[in-house]
Amino acid sequence: MSRGKIRKMFPGSNSAYGFHSFYDQIIADNATRIFVIKGGPGVGKSTFMKNISRELTGIGFDAEFHCCSGDSKSLDGIVFPELQIACIDGTSPHLVDPKNPGAVDEIVNLGQFWDEAKVIARREAILSSNRETARLYRRAYRYLAGAKLFLDEVEDYYRENRCLDTAGLDRLALQVIGEIFGDRVNESDPGRRERHLFATAITPDGPISYLETLVPRDFRRYIITGDDGTGKNELIARVKDAAIMRSFYVEIYHCALDPNKIDHLIIPQLGAAVLNSVTPHILVPSGADRSIETGAYVRTPGLHLEKERELARKLYEQSFSAAIGYIARARAVHHKLESYYSPSMCFTGINRLTETVLQKILSLAG
C-alpha cells in the first residue's frame, strides 16, 4: 500500500493587520469528527498530531498539514479529507472551542498530564515570557503595517501615473475566464463553495511557501508574472468570482501581508489553478502551463518617478525585515516558555492518549 499524500498550508499568518486567522476554514463544522487539542506550550500538541498523521498516511490516507506561522516546523492542525476528520490546536492565539460538542467535536486535554506543582513553581517566569512574546508581536505587527504602507506606494506607481492599461487587463481577464470555464457550469450541489487559507505565511524564518504541495502535477496552471501593482491580484480575484458564479468549489489562498488580496486560486473540479508568481513562490512554466505577463499592460512613466518607487520599495524591505526580526525573537521566547512546561509532562500518558485517539479515528474510518 502506498503512503498517503501530504499537502501543506497555513490556517493563519502574521500580517499588516496583526494575526489573521482562517482557523474556521480548516474543516467544515459538519465534519465526521474534530479533535480539539488543549494544553500549554511544550506539552506535545504538534508531536501528538504528527504521530497520528504518520500512522494514517502510512496506511494510505491523504493528509493536510496546517502549519504554524509562529514556527513553520510545528503543526496547528491536521485534516484527513477522505475521512473528514481533523485534529486542531485549540490554544492561543487561535482559540478553538467545540461548536457541536459530542456530536462532532471532542476535547483532547494534554494538560491533564503535567505536574501542576512544577508548573506553578515557574509561574513568574511563565507570566514574564507571555508578556514579552506579546510585546514582540506588537512591534512586529507595527512594522508589518509600515511595510504594507510602503508596498502600497510601490503598487500605486503605475495606476496613479496613468501607466496601466486597465482596458487591456479587462480583456485579458475575460480571455482567461473563457479559457478556464468555457460555457461550463457546475450543475451538481457543490456543498462548500469556497475555502480560504494561506499558501505562504510570514514566519520567524521569513516568508515560507508550501504552494508546491498544493497544486497536483496534472493541473493546468495559469502562472501570472509582473511587477507589483500591475493587476495580478485583481485578475485572480476576477477568476475567483467567475468560478463561484458558476457554482464551482474553489480553494482561495490569500496574501500573507495583506489578507484582503488573493495570491492563488485552485479549482479542483476543472483541474486548473491560477497562481501569482512572486517571491517566495517563483514558478517556472512547464508542459500545459500558460504564462501571463501583466507587464505587457504597463508603460514606464519616467526616471524621476522610478526613483520614488525604488525608495518606497527599499523602505518596504527594511520594515519587513525588522518585523521578521521581532517574530524570530518571539519564537525564541516561546521556546523558552516551552522549556518551563516540558519537564513537568508525563509523556507516557500522552502516548497512551495518542493511541486511544488513533483507534477512534480508525474505527470511524471503518
C-alpha atoms as a printed R data frame, in Angstrom:
    type eleno elety resid chain resno       x      y       z
1   ATOM     1    CA   MET     A     1   0.000  0.000   0.000
2   ATOM     2    CA   SER     A     2   1.373  3.413  -0.968
3   ATOM     3    CA   ARG     A     3   1.670  6.196   1.570
4   ATOM     4    CA   GLY     A     4  -0.886  8.978   1.577
5   ATOM     5    CA   LYS     A     5  -0.032 12.326   0.017
6   ATOM     6    CA   ILE     A     6   0.577 15.378   2.194
7   ATOM     7    CA   ARG     A     7  -0.478 18.917   1.334
8   ATOM     8    CA   LYS     A     8   0.822 21.795   3.442
9   ATOM     9    CA   MET     A     9  -0.765 25.181   4.084
10  ATOM    10    CA   PHE     A    10  -1.170 27.798   6.799
11  ATOM    11    CA   PRO     A    11  -4.507 28.474   8.525
12  ATOM    12    CA   GLY     A    12  -3.154 31.770   9.877
13  ATOM    13    CA   SER     A    13  -0.439 34.322   9.226
14  ATOM    14    CA   ASN     A    14   1.234 37.313  10.796
15  ATOM    15    CA   SER     A    15   0.004 40.220   8.680
16  ATOM    16    CA   ALA     A    16  -0.130 44.003   8.403
17  ATOM    17    CA   TYR     A    17  -3.349 43.825  10.435
18  ATOM    18    CA   GLY     A    18  -1.997 41.553  13.169
19  ATOM    19    CA   PHE     A    19  -2.517 37.806  13.362
20  ATOM    20    CA   HIS     A    20  -5.057 36.840  10.692
21  ATOM    21    CA   SER     A    21  -6.891 33.568  11.244
22  ATOM    22    CA   PHE     A    22  -8.703 31.263   8.862
23  ATOM    23    CA   TYR     A    23  -8.986 28.543  11.504
24  ATOM    24    CA   ASP     A    24 -12.711 28.193  10.827
25  ATOM    25    CA   GLN     A    25 -11.705 27.053   7.314
26  ATOM    26    CA   ILE     A    26  -9.578 24.089   8.403
27  ATOM    27    CA   ILE     A    27 -12.576 21.758   8.212
28  ATOM    28    CA   ALA     A    28 -16.337 22.200   7.903
29  ATOM    29    CA   ASP     A    29 -18.479 22.273  11.054
30  ATOM    30    CA   ASN     A    30 -20.350 19.162   9.914
31  ATOM    31    CA   ALA     A    31 -17.181 17.045   9.775
32  ATOM    32    CA   THR     A    32 -17.192 13.440  10.940
33  ATOM    33    CA   ARG     A    33 -15.024 14.283  13.962
34  ATOM    34    CA   ILE     A    34 -12.932 17.220  15.159
35  ATOM    35    CA   PHE     A    35 -10.462 16.658  17.992
36  ATOM    36    CA   VAL     A    36  -9.723 19.997  19.683
37  ATOM    37    CA   ILE     A    37  -6.370 19.729  21.438
38  ATOM    38    CA   LYS     A    38  -5.849 21.781  24.602
39  ATOM    39    CA   GLY     A    39  -2.738 22.302  26.711
40  ATOM    40    CA   GLY     A    40   0.099 24.761  27.208
41  ATOM    41    CA   PRO     A    41   3.224 25.306  25.102
42  ATOM    42    CA   GLY     A    42   5.678 22.433  25.097
43  ATOM    43    CA   VAL     A    43   3.133 19.799  26.131
44  ATOM    44    CA   GLY     A    44   3.384 17.905  22.832
45  ATOM    45    CA   LYS     A    45   0.360 19.082  20.777
46  ATOM    46    CA   SER     A    46   2.269 19.232  17.495
47  ATOM    47    CA   THR     A    47   4.008 15.911  18.179
48  ATOM    48    CA   PHE     A    48   0.622 14.373  19.029
49  ATOM    49    CA   MET     A    49  -0.712 15.401  15.594
50  ATOM    50    CA   LYS     A    50   2.423 14.288  13.750
51  ATOM    51    CA   ASN     A    51   2.231 10.839  15.358
52  ATOM    52    CA   ILE     A    52  -1.428 10.463  14.368
53  ATOM    53    CA   SER     A    53  -0.634 11.595  10.826
54  ATOM    54    CA   ARG     A    54   2.338  9.261  10.464
55  ATOM    55    CA   GLU     A    55   0.143  6.255  11.258
56  ATOM    56    CA   LEU     A    56  -2.721  7.243   8.940
57  ATOM    57    CA   THR     A    57  -0.616  8.350   5.965
58  ATOM    58    CA   GLY     A    58   1.334  5.127   6.430
59  ATOM    59    CA   ILE     A    59  -1.788  3.129   5.601
60  ATOM    60    CA   GLY     A    60  -2.687  5.280   2.609
61  ATOM    61    CA   PHE     A    61  -4.816  8.179   3.837
62  ATOM    62    CA   ASP     A    62  -4.012 11.612   2.400
63  ATOM    63    CA   ALA     A    63  -3.440 14.406   4.912
64  ATOM    64    CA   GLU     A    64  -3.350 18.174   5.122
65  ATOM    65    CA   PHE     A    65  -0.729 19.690   7.399
66  ATOM    66    CA   HIS     A    66  -1.878 23.059   8.693
67  ATOM    67    CA   CYS     A    67   1.424 24.626   9.695
68  ATOM    68    CA   CYS     A    68   2.090 27.254  12.358
69  ATOM    69    CA   SER     A    69   3.152 30.742  11.217
70  ATOM    70    CA   GLY     A    70   4.983 31.209  14.537
71  ATOM    71    CA   ASP     A    71   7.151 28.165  13.730
72  ATOM    72    CA   SER     A    72   6.619 26.524  10.339
73  ATOM    73    CA   LYS     A    73   8.005 23.204  11.619
74  ATOM    74    CA   SER     A    74   5.114 22.928  14.086
75  ATOM    75    CA   LEU     A    75   1.534 21.971  13.308
76  ATOM    76    CA   ASP     A    76  -1.635 23.842  14.204
77  ATOM    77    CA   GLY     A    77  -3.842 21.177  12.698
78  ATOM    78    CA   ILE     A    78  -4.124 18.042  10.581
79  ATOM    79    CA   VAL     A    79  -7.009 17.032   8.328
80  ATOM    80    CA   PHE     A    80  -7.768 13.716   6.658
81  ATOM    81    CA   PRO     A    81 -10.047 14.822   3.786
82  ATOM    82    CA   GLU     A    82 -11.322 11.370   2.838
83  ATOM    83    CA   LEU     A    83 -12.416 10.732   6.434
84  ATOM    84    CA   GLN     A    84 -13.490 14.315   7.162
85  ATOM    85    CA   ILE     A    85 -11.614 14.082  10.461
86  ATOM    86    CA   ALA     A    86  -9.329 16.764  11.924
87  ATOM    87    CA   CYS     A    87  -7.129 17.428  14.929
88  ATOM    88    CA   ILE     A    88  -6.809 21.152  15.702
89  ATOM    89    CA   ASP     A    89  -4.698 23.053  18.227
90  ATOM    90    CA   GLY     A    90  -7.272 24.904  20.326
91  ATOM    91    CA   THR     A    91  -4.932 27.175  22.292
92  ATOM    92    CA   SER     A    92  -3.880 30.831  21.976
93  ATOM    93    CA   PRO     A    93  -3.561 32.692  19.627
94  ATOM    94    CA   HIS     A    94  -6.010 30.539  17.654
95  ATOM    95    CA   LEU     A    95  -8.589 29.728  20.292
96  ATOM    96    CA   VAL     A    96 -10.876 26.959  19.062
97  ATOM    97    CA   ASP     A    97 -13.823 25.720  21.108
98  ATOM    98    CA   PRO     A    98 -16.257 22.921  20.270
99  ATOM    99    CA   LYS     A    99 -19.250 24.102  18.229
100 ATOM   100    CA   ASN     A   100 -21.023 20.737  18.260
101 ATOM   101    CA   PRO     A   101 -19.742 19.052  21.453
102 ATOM   102    CA   GLY     A   102 -20.034 15.290  21.450
103 ATOM   103    CA   ALA     A   103 -21.781 15.120  18.075
104 ATOM   104    CA   VAL     A   104 -18.723 16.335  16.133
105 ATOM   105    CA   ASP     A   105 -16.203 17.964  18.473
106 ATOM   106    CA   GLU     A   106 -14.178 16.282  21.194
107 ATOM   107    CA   ILE     A   107 -11.681 17.963  23.536
108 ATOM   108    CA   VAL     A   108  -8.309 16.275  23.950
109 ATOM   109    CA   ASN     A   109  -6.734 17.755  27.082
110 ATOM   110    CA   LEU     A   110  -2.974 17.219  27.201
111 ATOM   111    CA   GLY     A   111  -2.823 19.478  30.257
112 ATOM   112    CA   GLN     A   112  -4.016 16.562  32.381
113 ATOM   113    CA   PHE     A   113  -0.544 15.045  32.052
114 ATOM   114    CA   TRP     A   114   1.517 17.823  33.626
115 ATOM   115    CA   ASP     A   115   2.732 18.044  37.200
116 ATOM   116    CA   GLU     A   116   0.820 21.099  38.375
117 ATOM   117    CA   ALA     A   117   3.203 21.843  41.231
118 ATOM   118    CA   LYS     A   118   6.151 22.080  38.807
119 ATOM   119    CA   VAL     A   119   4.227 24.421  36.512
120 ATOM   120    CA   ILE     A   120   3.149 26.661  39.411
121 ATOM   121    CA   ALA     A   121   6.767 26.837  40.564
122 ATOM   122    CA   ARG     A   122   7.625 28.560  37.259
123 ATOM   123    CA   ARG     A   123   4.641 30.922  37.464
124 ATOM   124    CA   GLU     A   124   6.541 34.234  37.332
125 ATOM   125    CA   ALA     A   125   8.808 33.082  34.512
126 ATOM   126    CA   ILE     A   126   5.764 31.903  32.514
127 ATOM   127    CA   LEU     A   127   3.921 35.200  33.005
128 ATOM   128    CA   SER     A   128   7.027 37.180  32.102
129 ATOM   129    CA   SER     A   129   7.591 35.139  28.919
130 ATOM   130    CA   ASN     A   130   3.978 35.590  27.826
131 ATOM   131    CA   ARG     A   131   4.233 39.358  28.322
132 ATOM   132    CA   GLU     A   132   7.461 39.534  26.336
133 ATOM   133    CA   THR     A   133   6.050 37.418  23.499
134 ATOM   134    CA   ALA     A   134   3.002 39.702  23.258
135 ATOM   135    CA   ARG     A   135   5.253 42.790  23.265
136 ATOM   136    CA   LEU     A   136   7.447 41.446  20.466
137 ATOM   137    CA   TYR     A   137   4.453 40.579  18.307
138 ATOM   138    CA   ARG     A   138   3.006 44.063  18.807
139 ATOM   139    CA   ARG     A   139   6.271 45.508  17.481
140 ATOM   140    CA   ALA     A   140   6.306 43.054  14.583
141 ATOM   141    CA   TYR     A   141   2.764 43.968  13.558
142 ATOM   142    CA   ARG     A   142   3.584 47.672  13.595
143 ATOM   143    CA   TYR     A   143   6.496 47.103  11.235
144 ATOM   144    CA   LEU     A   144   4.356 44.869   9.006
145 ATOM   145    CA   ALA     A   145   1.748 47.645   8.885
146 ATOM   146    CA   GLY     A   146   4.545 50.019   7.847
147 ATOM   147    CA   ALA     A   147   5.744 47.543   5.231
148 ATOM   148    CA   LYS     A   148   2.266 47.439   3.708
149 ATOM   149    CA   LEU     A   149   2.105 51.241   3.543
150 ATOM   150    CA   PHE     A   150   5.355 51.371   1.593
151 ATOM   151    CA   LEU     A   151   4.303 48.454  -0.633
152 ATOM   152    CA   ASP     A   152   1.069 50.335  -1.361
153 ATOM   153    CA   GLU     A   153   3.259 53.182  -2.579
154 ATOM   154    CA   VAL     A   154   5.095 50.769  -4.889
155 ATOM   155    CA   GLU     A   155   1.835 49.301  -6.202
156 ATOM   156    CA   ASP     A   156   0.226 52.715  -6.816
157 ATOM   157    CA   TYR     A   157   3.153 53.693  -9.058
158 ATOM   158    CA   TYR     A   158   1.539 52.618 -12.341
159 ATOM   159    CA   ARG     A   159  -2.116 53.412 -11.651
160 ATOM   160    CA   GLU     A   160  -1.525 56.883 -10.147
161 ATOM   161    CA   ASN     A   161   0.645 57.843 -13.091
162 ATOM   162    CA   ARG     A   162  -1.859 56.526 -15.652
163 ATOM   163    CA   CYS     A   163   0.574 53.937 -16.945
164 ATOM   164    CA   LEU     A   164  -1.738 50.937 -16.536
165 ATOM   165    CA   ASP     A   165  -3.793 49.720 -19.492
166 ATOM   166    CA   THR     A   166  -6.911 48.856 -17.486
167 ATOM   167    CA   ALA     A   167  -8.997 48.160 -20.600
168 ATOM   168    CA   GLY     A   168  -6.372 45.679 -21.794
169 ATOM   169    CA   LEU     A   169  -6.362 43.977 -18.392
170 ATOM   170    CA   ASP     A   170 -10.173 43.741 -18.539
171 ATOM   171    CA   ARG     A   171  -9.941 41.963 -21.883
172 ATOM   172    CA   LEU     A   172  -7.229 39.675 -20.508
173 ATOM   173    CA   ALA     A   173  -9.471 38.696 -17.584
174 ATOM   174    CA   LEU     A   174 -12.335 37.835 -19.946
175 ATOM   175    CA   GLN     A   175  -9.975 35.770 -22.105
176 ATOM   176    CA   VAL     A   176  -8.612 33.771 -19.147
177 ATOM   177    CA   ILE     A   177 -12.109 33.195 -17.746
178 ATOM   178    CA   GLY     A   178 -13.261 31.978 -21.163
179 ATOM   179    CA   GLU     A   179 -10.333 29.559 -21.435
180 ATOM   180    CA   ILE     A   180 -10.872 28.072 -17.988
181 ATOM   181    CA   PHE     A   181 -14.655 27.781 -17.940
182 ATOM   182    CA   GLY     A   182 -15.958 27.996 -21.499
183 ATOM   183    CA   ASP     A   183 -19.703 27.544 -21.108
184 ATOM   184    CA   ARG     A   184 -19.338 25.083 -18.227
185 ATOM   185    CA   VAL     A   185 -21.447 25.474 -15.099
186 ATOM   186    CA   ASN     A   186 -21.376 23.071 -12.164
187 ATOM   187    CA   GLU     A   187 -24.873 21.565 -12.110
188 ATOM   188    CA   SER     A   188 -24.352 19.403  -9.022
189 ATOM   189    CA   ASP     A   189 -24.615 20.713  -5.462
190 ATOM   190    CA   PRO     A   190 -21.050 21.778  -4.587
191 ATOM   191    CA   GLY     A   191 -21.764 21.864  -0.849
192 ATOM   192    CA   ARG     A   192 -18.937 24.005   0.423
193 ATOM   193    CA   ARG     A   193 -18.405 26.692  -2.237
194 ATOM   194    CA   GLU     A   194 -15.122 28.264  -1.144
195 ATOM   195    CA   ARG     A   195 -12.302 27.744   1.309
196 ATOM   196    CA   HIS     A   196  -9.841 30.415   2.448
197 ATOM   197    CA   LEU     A   197  -6.282 29.678   3.631
198 ATOM   198    CA   PHE     A   198  -2.663 30.795   3.174
199 ATOM   199    CA   ALA     A   199  -0.137 29.056   0.910
200 ATOM   200    CA   THR     A   200   2.532 31.367   2.334
201 ATOM   201    CA   ALA     A   201   2.971 32.777   5.833
202 ATOM   202    CA   ILE     A   202   5.256 35.378   7.390
203 ATOM   203    CA   THR     A   203   7.306 33.340   9.870
204 ATOM   204    CA   PRO     A   204  10.418 33.772  12.055
205 ATOM   205    CA   ASP     A   205  12.416 32.462   9.088
206 ATOM   206    CA   GLY     A   206  10.868 34.970   6.699
207 ATOM   207    CA   PRO     A   207   8.091 34.217   4.215
208 ATOM   208    CA   ILE     A   208   7.661 30.450   3.835
209 ATOM   209    CA   SER     A   209   5.585 28.986   0.988
210 ATOM   210    CA   TYR     A   210   4.144 25.488   0.586
211 ATOM   211    CA   LEU     A   211   2.496 26.218  -2.761
212 ATOM   212    CA   GLU     A   212   4.361 23.357  -4.455
213 ATOM   213    CA   THR     A   213   2.455 20.830  -2.298
214 ATOM   214    CA   LEU     A   214  -0.981 22.265  -3.095
215 ATOM   215    CA   VAL     A   215  -1.364 22.009  -6.883
216 ATOM   216    CA   PRO     A   216  -1.442 18.476  -8.359
217 ATOM   217    CA   ARG     A   217   1.058 17.906 -11.152
218 ATOM   218    CA   ASP     A   218  -1.609 17.174 -13.766
219 ATOM   219    CA   PHE     A   219  -3.418 20.508 -13.225
220 ATOM   220    CA   ARG     A   220  -3.169 23.223 -15.860
221 ATOM   221    CA   ARG     A   221  -1.512 26.226 -14.241
222 ATOM   222    CA   TYR     A   222  -2.058 29.838 -15.274
223 ATOM   223    CA   ILE     A   223   1.120 31.467 -13.977
224 ATOM   224    CA   ILE     A   224   0.883 35.236 -13.623
225 ATOM   225    CA   THR     A   225   4.072 37.277 -13.528
226 ATOM   226    CA   GLY     A   226   4.612 41.026 -13.402
227 ATOM   227    CA   ASP     A   227   5.609 43.917 -11.194
228 ATOM   228    CA   ASP     A   228   3.709 44.867  -8.057
229 ATOM   229    CA   GLY     A   229   0.652 46.944  -8.925
230 ATOM   230    CA   THR     A   230   0.180 45.617 -12.468
231 ATOM   231    CA   GLY     A   231  -3.156 43.898 -11.797
232 ATOM   232    CA   LYS     A   232  -2.106 40.357 -10.863
233 ATOM   233    CA   ASN     A   233  -4.236 40.062  -7.726
234 ATOM   234    CA   GLU     A   234  -7.216 41.713  -9.417
235 ATOM   235    CA   LEU     A   235  -7.044 39.193 -12.264
236 ATOM   236    CA   ILE     A   236  -7.047 36.259  -9.844
237 ATOM   237    CA   ALA     A   237  -9.954 37.778  -7.896
238 ATOM   238    CA   ARG     A   238 -11.985 38.030 -11.116
239 ATOM   239    CA   VAL     A   239 -11.403 34.356 -11.916
240 ATOM   240    CA   LYS     A   240 -12.479 33.522  -8.369
241 ATOM   241    CA   ASP     A   241 -15.740 35.440  -8.816
242 ATOM   242    CA   ALA     A   242 -16.361 33.688 -12.125
243 ATOM   243    CA   ALA     A   243 -15.859 30.259 -10.526
244 ATOM   244    CA   ILE     A   244 -18.250 30.982  -7.675
245 ATOM   245    CA   MET     A   245 -20.912 32.370 -10.026
246 ATOM   246    CA   ARG     A   246 -20.677 29.098 -11.980
247 ATOM   247    CA   SER     A   247 -21.029 27.096  -8.710
248 ATOM   248    CA   PHE     A   248 -17.537 25.578  -8.780
249 ATOM   249    CA   TYR     A   249 -15.782 24.883  -5.477
250 ATOM   250    CA   VAL     A   250 -12.599 26.948  -5.109
251 ATOM   251    CA   GLU     A   251  -9.601 26.986  -2.784
252 ATOM   252    CA   ILE     A   252  -8.567 30.600  -2.223
253 ATOM   253    CA   TYR     A   253  -5.078 31.346  -0.921
254 ATOM   254    CA   HIS     A   254  -4.572 34.852   0.418
255 ATOM   255    CA   CYS     A   255  -1.572 37.181   0.545
256 ATOM   256    CA   ALA     A   256   0.188 36.798   3.892
257 ATOM   257    CA   LEU     A   257   0.984 40.503   4.318
258 ATOM   258    CA   ASP     A   258  -2.421 41.743   3.140
259 ATOM   259    CA   PRO     A   259  -5.089 39.029   3.513
260 ATOM   260    CA   ASN     A   260  -7.543 41.204   1.578
261 ATOM   261    CA   LYS     A   261  -5.671 40.172  -1.574
262 ATOM   262    CA   ILE     A   262  -5.791 36.777  -3.262
263 ATOM   263    CA   ASP     A   263  -2.486 35.274  -4.400
264 ATOM   264    CA   HIS     A   264  -3.607 31.869  -5.692
265 ATOM   265    CA   LEU     A   265  -6.756 30.074  -6.783
266 ATOM   266    CA   ILE     A   266  -7.288 26.328  -7.251
267 ATOM   267    CA   ILE     A   267 -10.394 24.929  -8.979
268 ATOM   268    CA   PRO     A   268 -10.232 21.157  -8.306
269 ATOM   269    CA   GLN     A   269 -13.250 20.167 -10.461
270 ATOM   270    CA   LEU     A   270 -11.661 21.716 -13.547
271 ATOM   271    CA   GLY     A   271  -8.079 20.680 -12.812
272 ATOM   272    CA   ALA     A   272  -6.967 24.306 -13.030
273 ATOM   273    CA   ALA     A   273  -5.024 26.773 -10.886
274 ATOM   274    CA   VAL     A   274  -4.335 30.493 -11.276
275 ATOM   275    CA   LEU     A   275  -1.125 31.375  -9.475
276 ATOM   276    CA   ASN     A   276   0.757 34.575  -8.682
277 ATOM   277    CA   SER     A   277   4.463 34.019  -9.319
278 ATOM   278    CA   VAL     A   278   6.182 36.248  -6.780
279 ATOM   279    CA   THR     A   279   8.802 35.792  -4.046
280 ATOM   280    CA   PRO     A   280   8.950 33.376  -2.225
281 ATOM   281    CA   HIS     A   281   6.887 31.280  -4.672
282 ATOM   282    CA   ILE     A   282   8.537 31.899  -8.044
283 ATOM   283    CA   LEU     A   283   7.064 29.499 -10.603
284 ATOM   284    CA   VAL     A   284   8.584 28.210 -13.828
285 ATOM   285    CA   PRO     A   285   6.035 27.260 -16.512
286 ATOM   286    CA   SER     A   286   6.199 23.749 -17.960
287 ATOM   287    CA   GLY     A   287   4.051 21.411 -20.029
288 ATOM   288    CA   ALA     A   288   0.498 22.711 -20.470
289 ATOM   289    CA   ASP     A   289   1.055 25.748 -18.218
290 ATOM   290    CA   ARG     A   290   0.115 29.148 -19.569
291 ATOM   291    CA   SER     A   291   2.324 32.112 -18.668
292 ATOM   292    CA   ILE     A   292   0.664 35.536 -18.356
293 ATOM   293    CA   GLU     A   293   2.849 38.653 -18.086
294 ATOM   294    CA   THR     A   294   0.936 41.685 -16.814
295 ATOM   295    CA   GLY     A   295   3.953 43.864 -17.594
296 ATOM   296    CA   ALA     A   296   2.667 43.906 -21.167
297 ATOM   297    CA   TYR     A   297  -0.106 46.231 -19.972
298 ATOM   298    CA   VAL     A   298   2.065 48.954 -18.421
299 ATOM   299    CA   ARG     A   299   4.434 51.668 -19.581
300 ATOM   300    CA   THR     A   300   7.235 53.413 -17.670
301 ATOM   301    CA   PRO     A   301   6.280 56.940 -16.536
302 ATOM   302    CA   GLY     A   302   9.800 58.313 -16.242
303 ATOM   303    CA   LEU     A   303  13.092 58.063 -14.377
304 ATOM   304    CA   HIS     A   304  12.239 60.537 -11.593
305 ATOM   305    CA   LEU     A   305   9.119 58.550 -10.684
306 ATOM   306    CA   GLU     A   306  11.068 55.289 -10.809
307 ATOM   307    CA   LYS     A   307  13.343 56.698  -8.112
308 ATOM   308    CA   GLU     A   308  10.303 57.357  -5.920
309 ATOM   309    CA   ARG     A   309   9.163 53.779  -6.409
310 ATOM   310    CA   GLU     A   310  12.589 52.366  -5.580
311 ATOM   311    CA   LEU     A   311  12.725 54.430  -2.373
312 ATOM   312    CA   ALA     A   312   9.326 53.062  -1.341
313 ATOM   313    CA   ARG     A   313  10.457 49.513  -2.152
314 ATOM   314    CA   LYS     A   314  13.610 49.945  -0.082
315 ATOM   315    CA   LEU     A   315  11.611 51.210   2.919
316 ATOM   316    CA   TYR     A   316   9.191 48.292   2.472
317 ATOM   317    CA   GLU     A   317  12.054 45.800   2.578
318 ATOM   318    CA   GLN     A   318  13.567 47.438   5.664
319 ATOM   319    CA   SER     A   319  10.243 47.428   7.523
320 ATOM   320    CA   PHE     A   320   9.522 43.834   6.513
321 ATOM   321    CA   SER     A   321  12.976 42.705   7.647
322 ATOM   322    CA   ALA     A   322  12.555 44.447  11.022
323 ATOM   323    CA   ALA     A   323   9.219 42.671  11.505
324 ATOM   324    CA   ILE     A   324  10.818 39.283  10.804
325 ATOM   325    CA   GLY     A   325  13.456 40.073  13.430
326 ATOM   326    CA   TYR     A   326  10.802 40.668  16.081
327 ATOM   327    CA   ILE     A   327   8.906 37.499  15.119
328 ATOM   328    CA   ALA     A   328  12.146 35.496  15.368
329 ATOM   329    CA   ARG     A   329  12.774 36.928  18.839
330 ATOM   330    CA   ALA     A   330   9.208 35.990  19.816
331 ATOM   331    CA   ARG     A   331   9.853 32.404  18.718
332 ATOM   332    CA   ALA     A   332  12.987 32.272  20.883
333 ATOM   333    CA   VAL     A   333  10.984 33.442  23.900
334 ATOM   334    CA   HIS     A   334   8.275 30.893  23.095
335 ATOM   335    CA   HIS     A   335  10.869 28.103  23.000
336 ATOM   336    CA   LYS     A   336  12.000 29.228  26.446
337 ATOM   337    CA   LEU     A   337   8.383 29.147  27.605
338 ATOM   338    CA   GLU     A   338   8.060 25.582  26.328
339 ATOM   339    CA   SER     A   339  11.040 24.621  28.471
340 ATOM   340    CA   TYR     A   340   9.038 25.573  31.564
341 ATOM   341    CA   TYR     A   341   6.310 23.057  30.693
342 ATOM   342    CA   SER     A   342   8.108 20.135  29.040
343 ATOM   343    CA   PRO     A   343   9.931 18.859  32.156
344 ATOM   344    CA   SER     A   344   6.624 18.641  34.016
345 ATOM   345    CA   MET     A   345   4.939 16.433  31.401
346 ATOM   346    CA   CYS     A   346   4.196 12.720  31.637
347 ATOM   347    CA   PHE     A   347   4.741 11.808  28.005
348 ATOM   348    CA   THR     A   348   3.917  8.158  28.664
349 ATOM   349    CA   GLY     A   349   0.374  9.248  29.406
350 ATOM   350    CA   ILE     A   350   0.282 11.357  26.239
351 ATOM   351    CA   ASN     A   351   1.453  8.368  24.185
352 ATOM   352    CA   ARG     A   352  -1.388  6.275  25.596
353 ATOM   353    CA   LEU     A   353  -3.889  9.018  24.759
354 ATOM   354    CA   THR     A   354  -2.450  9.266  21.234
355 ATOM   355    CA   GLU     A   355  -3.112  5.568  20.742
356 ATOM   356    CA   THR     A   356  -6.672  5.950  22.064
357 ATOM   357    CA   VAL     A   357  -7.440  8.782  19.640
358 ATOM   358    CA   LEU     A   358  -5.833  6.867  16.770
359 ATOM   359    CA   GLN     A   359  -8.052  3.864  17.441
360 ATOM   360    CA   LYS     A   360 -11.119  6.122  17.477
361 ATOM   361    CA   ILE     A   361 -10.161  7.502  14.088
362 ATOM   362    CA   LEU     A   362  -9.561  4.030  12.660
363 ATOM   363    CA   SER     A   363 -12.936  2.933  13.999
364 ATOM   364    CA   LEU     A   364 -14.636  5.902  12.337
365 ATOM   365    CA   ALA     A   365 -12.750  5.066   9.133
366 ATOM   366    CA   GLY     A   366 -14.257  1.598   9.209
